Amino acid sequence: MTDIKLNINNLRKQIPSEVKLVAVSKTKPVSDILDAYNAGQRIFGENRVQELLKKKDLLPADIEWHLIGHLQTNKVKLIVPFVSMIQSVDSFRLIKTINDEARKTGRTVNCLLQLHIAREETKFGFSFSEVNEMLGDIASRTLDSIRICGVMGMATFTDDKDMVREEFRYLADCFRKLKTAYFINDEGFKEISMGMSGDFAIAISEGSTMVRIGSLIFGERN
């Protein structure tokens, strides 16, 4: 039996207070999410839109939902009315769709630009040059219903801690370059979302402001 409250309290001792903890609740039942909520956790991350939609109405309204998995453009309109942040923005087409749908609802949606930092080909994300090209293009500056708050990335799934550190360091460097080039006066551009259950300590040491943790809170996935 997983003691979710104990797990969250243990994590809080290891994570600096200024680093946000996103509890990754994908595949986990509403009862587990409620246990985490009752332990004081408020930010939850889901990978799939359909799963998120099933859960959200069964849970307290003050939960901040983060979409952290690959998002298809045809699903954007389903989450834009309530989602707190979309961390997995990996194409200009997706950004434009989020902006268009957010404008219809009168909301401004917080987004992170997902950069591909891993050696694996399977992970989604922009290259740094693609992000540069997009932000340098005037079209991206007419987006009035999204707020780009920073970057997100996933390290290679490996036991090689030096490789993971190098990838996190690269993402933090990308963040600094983008901040200087495009967001120097934008206080909202401040998030580096990196680090999961197996590598969050390395991520925090390399400048993460937001860690996405599932199994250390809820136990291994079924």
Helices and strands as residue ranges (DSSP letters): H 4-14, E 20-24, H 30-38, E 43-46, H 49-56, E 64-67, G 73-75, H 76-79, E 85-89, H 92-105, E 109-114, H 128-136, G 138-142, E 146-152, H 161-182, E 191-193, H 200-205, E 210-213, H 215-218
